[in-house]
């Protein structure tokens, strides 16, 4: 994975700058909303076929890395 810009795109012309999966108009927050509601990743991917599994996994890995970085950073 190359970083957030390889899977997440923000453009003021697309959904007013809401972060979306690269190459789609699917907001990244929708993935987290589905997971929080108890949906499986496959259910999200079925509902949003323009998002590739690799993209969704990369976003989850980015979130995990960010949380890990916060836990390791001095306060």
C-alpha positions in Angstrom: 0.0 0.0 0.0 1.3 3.4 -1.0 -0.6 5.5 1.5 -4.0 7.2 1.8 -3.8 9.0 -1.6 -3.6 5.6 -3.4 -7.0 4.5 -2.1 -8.8 7.7 -0.8 -9.6 10.7 -2.9 -10.9 14.1 -1.8 -12.1 16.6 -4.5 -14.3 19.6 -3.8 -16.1 18.7 -7.1 -17.0 15.2 -5.8 -19.5 15.1 -3.0 -18.3 18.5 -1.7 -14.8 17.1 -0.9 -16.0 14.1 1.1 -13.3 11.4 1.2 -14.3 8.7 -1.3 -12.7 5.5 -2.5 -10.4 6.3 -5.4 -12.2 6.1 -8.8 -15.6 6.0 -7.2 -18.2 8.3 -5.6 -18.5 6.0 -2.6 -17.7 7.8 0.7 -15.2 6.0 2.8 -17.3 6.6 5.9 -19.9 4.2 4.4 -17.6 1.3 4.9 -17.2 2.1 8.6 -21.0 2.6 8.9 -21.6 -0.8 7.5 -19.1 -2.5 9.7 -20.4 -0.6 12.8 -23.9 -1.9 11.9 -22.6 -5.4 12.0 -22.3 -6.0 8.3 -19.6 -8.2 6.9 -17.1 -6.7 4.4 -18.6 -8.8 1.7 -22.0 -7.2 2.3 -20.5 -3.8 1.9 -18.7 -4.9 -1.3 -22.0 -6.4 -2.7 -23.8 -3.1 -2.0 -21.0 -1.0 -3.5 -19.6 -3.0 -6.4 -17.5 -0.1 -7.7 -15.3 -0.5 -4.6 -12.7 -3.3 -4.9 -11.9 -5.6 -2.0 -8.3 -4.4 -2.1 -9.4 -0.8 -1.7 -11.6 -1.6 1.3 -8.9 -3.7 3.0 -6.3 -0.9 2.4 -8.6 1.7 4.1 -9.0 -0.6 7.0 -5.3 -1.1 7.2 -4.8 2.7 7.1 -7.2 3.1 10.0 -5.4 0.4 12.0 -2.0 2.0 11.3 -3.3 5.4 12.4 -4.7 4.0 15.6 -1.5 2.1 16.2 0.6 5.3 15.6 -1.6 7.2 18.1 -1.1 4.5 20.7 2.7 4.6 20.3 3.1 8.3 20.2 4.2 10.1 23.4 1.5 12.1 25.1 
